[in-house]
Amino acid sequence: MDTRTIKKPGRLLQPVLLLPLILLKPALYAQDANPSIGDVEIGLRTLAGDRSSSQFNEYRDITPGLYIQRASLDLEHLFQTNYFLTFQTRQSWQKDQRFLGTFGNYGKFSCTARWEGTPHDFTNTAATLYTMTSSGVLTIPGATRTALQSNPASLPQALAGATPLNVALTRKLGGGSCQFTPSAAWSFNLQYSHEAENGYRPFGTTLNNTTNMLEVPEPVDYKTQEVQAGVEYGTRKGGFQAGYAASLFGNENQALVWDNPFNATDAAGSASRGRLALYPNNNAQSLNFAGALNLSRTTRLMVSVSSDWMRQNASFLPFTINTAVANVPALPANSLNGRKTAVATNITLTSHPLARLSLTAHYRDYDYINDTPSLFFSNYVMTDSALANLARQSLPYAFNQQSIGTSATWLLHKGESVTVGYEFVDLSRQHRDVADSREHTGSVTLDLNPKKWFSMRTTYEHAQRDPQTYVANLELYPQGGNPALIPGWELYDEAERTRTKGGTLMQVDASDRLSFSASYDLTQDRYNESLYGLLGYRALESSADVSYQLYNNVSLFGTYAYERYKSDQRSRQYSASNDTSNNDWESYIRDAIQTLSAGASVSRLRNKVSVDVFYSLSFAKGQIDNRILGNPSLAGFLVTTAQDYPETGTRYHQLTGAVRYRLSNNLSSKLQYQWERYDRTDFQLQIMSPSMSLYDSGTKTSLFLGGDVPPYQVHILSVSLDYRF
């Protein structure tokens, strides 16, 4: 397996890089020796427990040993001028490092440079028989393939020689920006960034009409460059913004080729290798303009227009890599020549005709134009095995959405008001089942503030979306042969929908010591005209926060959040010879997430000691229940495998305690203990292994990575010194 290493400054070099933070003080800051201009926190960390799970360092990097938690420098009025310099860094030695520096002149210009790293560990329990012999090419030794072809049952023995693989990505982002302000009214800005993403991630594919299901490591080597430039102008009467942006994406691996472990020779209906295209190189450019003008003392007009141009013209791969498939037609074109344009226009008018009345009206237009050619494929090769004997047409999907709305706010009393709003949306689509749909939305918001210490906002919204006509689009299959469509099966983004939303936010500041807030939001969608697909969706989100200052130096706080999502779906076990409602079934999906946290902070104990304690718990549960709607005793009944799935769940604990002791005016120490525990119950992952034939005999000629994300429990103890200079 090809390995990639990312170079980073040595551990002995990085403290040297921090020396200027201290040594620059007398040279650059001669105005006043007393104020603190920077700080650096360096410590030692030790870990205990089982931290082998990729979940522990999924998006971070916590390792034992010496570390730099943070460092900063803030130099104002360099050499008694208006120039300034700032520098910040966090996790300097780790994969999730951050560096940020700014230099400028007050009121004239400022330039910022930044560097960021972000890891993403998918799993570190995977193993594979594949070796990457060249860019994007995965191979398996010929002897192993021959043995598996003659005896697929020998896969467990072959996997004894599988190579462990840490499936992870590393993202590195560097960039900078400058802002120039030649006068109070004018401002110019320029920005550039370069992002590199490298590593591997799990990729599932199939060969020979799902006879061989294969999970392979996809090589990731992305480069993305972005540049932006803009100008702003503003006065009391109005102003404008204008800008240009460009994005260039490059993928070093344009295709993925992999060996079939169970077949070493091409044959009709049985490929020895597979091949598919990966994300192609592409680019996008945009222009944007926004302006505002005060038409009078009480009326303001705001307009914004933006246009995006997206291009992609990567060469097509041949239909198949299987040399034994005969009569493969020629491709209709050498490349896609993809061309898309998006134009967004927003016009908003606000007015205060009366002291208690505010009016707003808006018009929005979003035009997604797809000029990509529509290509006719007279036939194609299915999963590198055989001709599908089905003609297909590529369709340049496009749409236009226009909306117009208005709202009125009446001030009841100081701090109390009622707002009523209405919006109409017209959406037209190209190459979709619904050519045009219209949606009406009405809303009302009530803001109450009967007491200085109490405020509440309540909102209610009702929307009705109606498709004008629903006609199955058959353009994808210009010569017929498309899968049968069940009457009443409508895609949820096009179907008739009734949406109801409501919410309440309450805030209480009972005293200088006690504050409390709570919120509740509910969304319900019903697809009353749909017989199949998504029938209903409900989302509930609620939270509560409280903080209390027990003494002048003792604070307590607590939070709780609850989220619940439900959806109901109906489907049919399809058979061309027995397409009846007796094979219908329904699925009920339920997900719930609860998060609670509590903490305490004690400061200035004997003017030297402070203590912070924090605990949080987050747990989620998921349930999928299925119900048969037909009669199993009738002939042709097919729904024999519909059953309830086992409940899935995750639970994450975190406990942190820190004691800080001030050794002197500029130096303090910190002792911190952190406990983390992650548990999960997931029937989909717990049994995963590179060979799944023990659980499903139908996968005896399939190969998986076997990646898991097991539970973990870790104790983290660290001690650090924080020096301010």
Order of alpha helices (4+ residues) and beta strands (2+ residues): alpha-beta-beta-beta-beta-beta-beta-beta-alpha-alpha-beta-beta-beta-beta-beta-beta-beta-beta-beta-beta-beta-beta-beta-beta-beta-beta-beta-beta-beta-beta-beta-beta-beta-beta-beta-beta-beta
